[in-house]
Amino acid sequence: MAQADQKTNKIAVVFPGIGYHLDMPLLYYGRDLLREAGYEECIQVAYMHPGEIRIPGNMGDMEEAFRILYARAKERLFEVDWSGYDEVVFLSKSIGTAIAAAYAEEMGLNAKKIRHVLYTPLEHTFSFHPQNAIGFIGTKDSHCVTDTVTKLADQQGIPMLVYDRANHSLETGDVLHDLGILRDVMEKTKLFLQNT
């Protein structure tokens, strides 16, 4: 059973999206920022999805993908003793934002000192009321309606940073501009992690 490190008493979990894996820029550098912030224990949820899970194209696909991947995340985190940690951060991307928020709600982690970093959250994420969160989204995100996500985030008091012309990977197709977006996202993520 995973137990809290007596020295740091902090744990982070990274929840990827479908097709946006742990070695892709937002999660790769986000994970490095977690380590810099003292989250030496960092669990990476890697749900390898079988052929029956398609990239969500409609609500039915999304609900099925969520159900399967949520079950896999719970299996991966089954042995974690959350009671031993004072600080918990869930760093998530896309469908991973909904999985992270649902898991925190089900496990009663919202009563603990939990924080969420939500990279391109889906509308479904906000039905689980993530606590102490910050979010990042683009105006050209094809997996959700940006205005709806920003409105839901605002209703729950979650700052949502919006990047003009950026897609679901927070990219525009202009490499240097995209590097600027990535830098801005990482700077704001770092500040969020430093402010306990």
Backbone hydrogen bonds, N-H to C=O, Kabsch-Sander energy under -0.5 kcal/mol:
donor,donor_aa,acceptor,acceptor_aa,energy
2,A,79,E,-0.9
9,N,5,D,-2.2
11,I,87,E,-2.1
12,A,41,E,-2.1
13,V,89,V,-2.4
14,V,43,I,-2.6
15,F,13,V,-0.5
15,F,91,L,-2.7
17,G,20,Y,-1.8
19,G,17,G,-0.7
21,H,19,G,-0.6
24,M,21,H,-1.8
28,Y,24,M,-3.1
29,Y,25,P,-2.5
30,G,26,L,-1.7
31,R,27,L,-2.4
32,D,28,Y,-1.5
33,L,29,Y,-2.2
34,L,30,G,-1.8
35,R,31,R,-1.8
36,E,32,D,-2.2
37,A,33,L,-1.9
38,G,35,R,-1.8
39,Y,34,L,-2.6
40,E,38,G,-1.7
41,E,10,K,-0.5
42,C,40,E,-0.9
43,I,12,A,-2.7
45,V,14,V,-2.5
45,V,43,I,-0.6
46,A,44,Q,-0.7
47,Y,45,V,-0.6
48,M,46,A,-1.0
49,H,47,Y,-0.7
53,I,50,P,-2.0
54,R,52,E,-0.8
62,M,58,N,-2.3
63,E,59,M,-2.6
64,E,60,G,-2.0
65,A,61,D,-2.8
66,F,62,M,-2.9
67,R,63,E,-2.4
68,I,64,E,-2.2
69,L,65,A,-2.8
70,Y,66,F,-2.8
71,A,67,R,-1.7
72,R,68,I,-1.7
73,A,69,L,-2.3
74,K,70,Y,-2.4
75,E,71,A,-1.8
76,R,72,R,-2.2
77,L,73,A,-2.0
78,F,75,E,-0.9
80,V,77,L,-1.6
81,D,2,A,-1.8
82,W,80,V,-1.1
84,G,81,D,-1.6
85,Y,82,W,-1.7
86,D,9,N,-1.8
87,E,9,N,-1.6
88,V,113,K,-2.4
89,V,11,I,-2.0
90,F,115,R,-2.6
91,L,13,V,-2.7
91,L,89,V,-0.6
92,S,90,F,-0.6
92,S,117,V,-2.8
93,K,15,F,-2.0
94,S,119,Y,-2.4
96,G,93,K,-2.4
97,T,94,S,-1.9
98,A,94,S,-0.8
99,I,95,I,-2.1
100,A,96,G,-2.7
101,A,97,T,-2.2
102,A,98,A,-2.6
103,Y,99,I,-2.5
104,A,100,A,-2.5
105,E,101,A,-2.1
106,E,102,A,-2.8
107,M,103,Y,-2.6
108,G,105,E,-1.0
109,L,104,A,-2.3
110,N,104,A,-0.8
111,A,108,G,-0.9
112,K,109,L,-1.2
114,I,112,K,-1.9
115,R,88,V,-2.1
116,H,132,N,-1.9
117,V,90,F,-2.6
118,L,116,H,-0.6
118,L,134,I,-3.0
119,Y,92,S,-2.9
119,Y,117,V,-0.7
120,T,118,L,-0.7
120,T,136,F,-2.9
122,L,94,S,-0.6
125,T,122,L,-1.2
126,F,122,L,-0.5
126,F,123,E,-1.2
127,S,124,H,-1.4
128,F,125,T,-1.6
129,H,126,F,-1.0
134,I,116,H,-1.7
135,G,159,P,-2.7
136,F,118,L,-2.1
137,I,161,L,-2.6
139,T,163,Y,-2.2
140,K,166,A,-2.3
141,D,138,G,-1.0
142,S,140,K,-0.5
144,C,141,D,-0.7
146,T,144,C,-0.8
148,T,145,V,-0.5
149,V,145,V,-2.3
150,T,146,T,-2.7
151,K,147,D,-1.9
152,L,148,T,-2.6
153,A,149,V,-2.7
154,D,150,T,-2.3
155,Q,151,K,-2.3
156,Q,152,L,-1.2
157,G,154,D,-1.4
158,I,153,A,-3.1
161,L,135,G,-3.0
161,L,159,P,-0.5
163,Y,137,I,-2.5
164,D,162,V,-0.5
166,A,163,Y,-1.6
167,N,171,E,-2.6
170,L,167,N,-2.1
175,V,173,G,-0.8
178,D,174,D,-3.0
179,L,175,V,-2.3
180,G,176,L,-1.5
181,I,177,H,-2.1
182,L,178,D,-2.8
183,R,179,L,-2.4
184,D,180,G,-2.4
185,V,181,I,-2.9
186,M,182,L,-2.5
187,E,183,R,-2.7
188,K,184,D,-2.4
189,T,185,V,-2.3
190,K,186,M,-2.6
191,L,187,E,-2.1
192,F,188,K,-2.1
193,L,189,T,-2.4
194,Q,190,K,-1.8
195,N,191,L,-1.6
196,T,194,Q,-1.3
